[in-house]
Structure formats: structure tokens, C-alpha cells
Amino acid sequence: MLTGDNKSKLDKIWDAFWSGGISDPLRVIEQISFLLFIKRLDDIHTAREKQANRLGKPIKEPIFTAGQDHLRWSRFREFEAKEMFRVVSQEVFPFINNLHGGLDTAYARHMKDAIFMIPTPSLLERVVEQISQVPMEDRDTKGDLYEYMLSKLTTAGRNGQFRTPRHIIKMMVELMQPRPDDIICDPACGTAGFLVAAGEYLRENHADLFHNEELKCHFNGKLFNGFDFDSTMLRIASMNMMLHGVENPAIEARDALSNSAGDIADAFTLILANPPSRDRWMKRPWPRTCCARSRPRRPSCCSSP
């Protein structure tokens, strides 16, 4: 549950960006997402480091090599502001742009064109310190914190994106009753609100799916599919799913209204979406409502016994 104290911490981060010259809500969330990802890389590496130390073995799939120790969040956050700014802008961002191995997630795949836009060392220092104080250990807390930030996207984006009210999304998901063996798609996913809600529904109503290795694999892979043609929205959607406990959803750059989308019109068992433009949407072979179901299919990400 999101407490008033945590909301206050996020508001301070938001206010720091605005006072620092970044007033576009999408850009603010994008830059915060980059920093959360950088912090997460350090957390994952630290966990693998501790496991290796316990076993007395080398780190399995390290994210940082010995010469890259200064790129870790826990290291550069201790630097003086100007040095931190130099390291993050000139070394950390090129590193995450070209991240190979060690972390195969949807978000990592969408980092290739990430651009560092924090204008001053003082703003970066403030934001890094404030993010370090936000509790990001618990999945529910992480998800709630990110959803709170996304709630600030109250107006249409550059390409017509807008946030569907969460109570509407929740109602639609509950009406469609997603199943663990579904293959769900939002062909206009935006921030992935429908996919997140479907995931939470499954956790609440089918918790036993995580006791089945095949269904668990399906949940963290091919169950959730989202398309958007805006790279910023793809990163935000991937981060939203990751913070809600889905490590590797199929979030892809694709225009669902283009002619090339016809080949996947029957690839999913459940469509959950709020189409961006009704007139254009009706010209494509997608369902004529915001939610529709076809016949169920078996999960295909794991081999059957």
C-alpha cells in the first residue's frame, strides 16, 4: 500500500525535475525510469555477488566487470556532484545503451536510444539521493510507486496516448477474467495499464499458477504482449511491468494499425485495449470492442513434459 510518506518522496522527486527545467511529464517519468533501471542493475549485481560469495565461486552472469565498478549506483551516488554527472552522462548511459548479457529483459532491450536529459550536476545529485530513499524492495510497493508517478500523465501525449482510468481498466479485466494459459495482447499498450491489471488479477485469483513451472514461465514471458510505436512509451510500459513482477513481457515496437499487423490478428486469446482512434481502429482486423476473447491456447514458452 502506498503511504503518504512515500507519495511525498515521489512528489519531491517530481518537483526537483520541474524546478530543474524538465516540465514534460513524459520526459520526467522517462528520466526517472532510466535511473530506476540503473539502480536495479546494481541491486541485481549485488544479489549475484552475495550469492557467489556464499558459494565461494565467481559471480554468475555479472552485470558489471571489475573495471566498471564505478558505474554502479551504490558507487557513483557517493561521488561529488560534478563527477557523478560526468560518470552518469558519459559512461553509465553509454553502458546501458549497449547492455549485453547478464540481463535479458524487455526494458533492457528498449534502452538502445536512451538519452540522458538531466541538465545540471546539482539536479542529478538531488534526484539520485531522493530515489535512494524510496523503498523499492517489495513488489507491491514498487508497482504502486510507479503507478502513482504514471497518474501524473493526465493529458494526451504527443502521439495521442492517454491514460485510461484505472477503475475502468480493473472493471474490464474482471469482466474478461484472464486465465493463466491466456495469451493477452494490448495492441495500443501505452503505459501497459491493461497488462499490469491482468497480471494483478492472475496473482489474486490464480496464485497457484506459480507452483506450475510451465505456467510460471508463461506468466513471465509470452502471456503479456503489448505494442506501441513510441520508444518512450515502450520503455515506460516495460518498466511498469518489471516493477509489477513481470520480468520479460513481449513489449514491442509495432504499429497495430499498419497493414503489416494483419499477420498477428489471430495470435492471441485475449485482447484488452483502449484504441487510440476509433475510425482508424475499425479498419484493422482487431475486435470491435475494447476487450475480446478467442479460443484458449496452451503456453508455448516452455516445453511440455
Rosetta blueprint (number, residue, H / E / L):
1 M L
2 L L
3 T L
4 G H
5 D H
6 N H
7 K H
8 S H
9 K H
10 L H
11 D H
12 K H
13 I H
14 W H
15 D H
16 A H
17 F H
18 W H
19 S H
20 G L
21 G L
22 I L
23 S L
24 D L
25 P H
26 L H
27 R H
28 V H
29 I H
30 E H
31 Q H
32 I H
33 S H
34 F H
35 L H
36 L H
37 F H
38 I H
39 K H
40 R H
41 L H
42 D H
43 D H
44 I H
45 H H
46 T H
47 A H
48 R H
49 E H
50 K H
51 Q H
52 A H
53 N H
54 R H
55 L H
56 G L
57 K L
58 P L
59 I L
60 K L
61 E L
62 P L
63 I L
64 F L
65 T L
66 A H
67 G H
68 Q H
69 D H
70 H H
71 L H
72 R L
73 W H
74 S H
75 R H
76 F H
77 R L
78 E L
79 F L
80 E L
81 A H
82 K H
83 E H
84 M H
85 F H
86 R H
87 V H
88 V H
89 S H
90 Q H
91 E H
92 V H
93 F H
94 P H
95 F H
96 I H
97 N H
98 N L
99 L L
100 H L
101 G L
102 G L
103 L L
104 D L
105 T L
106 A H
107 Y H
108 A H
109 R H
110 H L
111 M L
112 K L
113 D L
114 A L
115 I L
116 F L
117 M L
118 I L
119 P L
120 T L
121 P H
122 S H
123 L H
124 L H
125 E H
126 R H
127 V H
128 V H
129 E H
130 Q H
131 I H
132 S H
133 Q L
134 V L
135 P L
136 M L
137 E L
138 D L
139 R H
140 D H
141 T H
142 K H
143 G H
144 D H
145 L H
146 Y H
147 E H
148 Y H
149 M H
150 L H
151 S L
152 K L
153 L L
154 T L
155 T L
156 A L
157 G L
158 R L
159 N L
160 G L
161 Q L
162 F L
163 R L
164 T L
165 P L
166 R H
167 H H
168 I H
169 I H
170 K H
171 M H
172 M H
173 V H
174 E H
175 L H
176 M H
177 Q L
178 P L
179 R L
180 P L
181 D L
182 D L
183 I L
184 I E
185 C E
186 D E
187 P L
188 A L
189 C L
190 G L
191 T L
192 A L
193 G H
194 F H
195 L H
196 V H
197 A H
198 A H
199 G H
200 E H
201 Y H
202 L H
203 R H
204 E H
205 N H
206 H L
207 A H
208 D H
209 L H
210 F H
211 H H
212 N L
213 E H
214 E H
215 L H
216 K H
217 C H
218 H H
219 F H
220 N L
221 G L
222 K L
223 L L
224 F E
225 N E
226 G E
227 F E
228 D E
229 F L
230 D L
231 S H
232 T H
233 M H
234 L H
235 R H
236 I H
237 A H
238 S H
239 M H
240 N H
241 M H
242 M H
243 L H
244 H L
245 G L
246 V L
247 E L
248 N L
249 P L
250 A E
251 I E
252 E E
253 A E
254 R L
255 D L
256 A L
257 L L
258 S L
259 N H
260 S H
261 A H
262 G H
263 D H
264 I H
265 A L
266 D L
267 A L
268 F L
269 T L
270 L E
271 I E
272 L E
273 A L
274 N L
275 P L
276 P L
277 S L
278 R H
279 D H
280 R H
281 W H
282 M L
283 K L
284 R L
285 P L
286 W L
287 P L
288 R L
289 T L
290 C L
291 C E
292 A E
293 R E
294 S L
295 R L
296 P L
297 R L
298 R L
299 P L
300 S L
301 C L
302 C L
303 S L
304 S L
305 P L
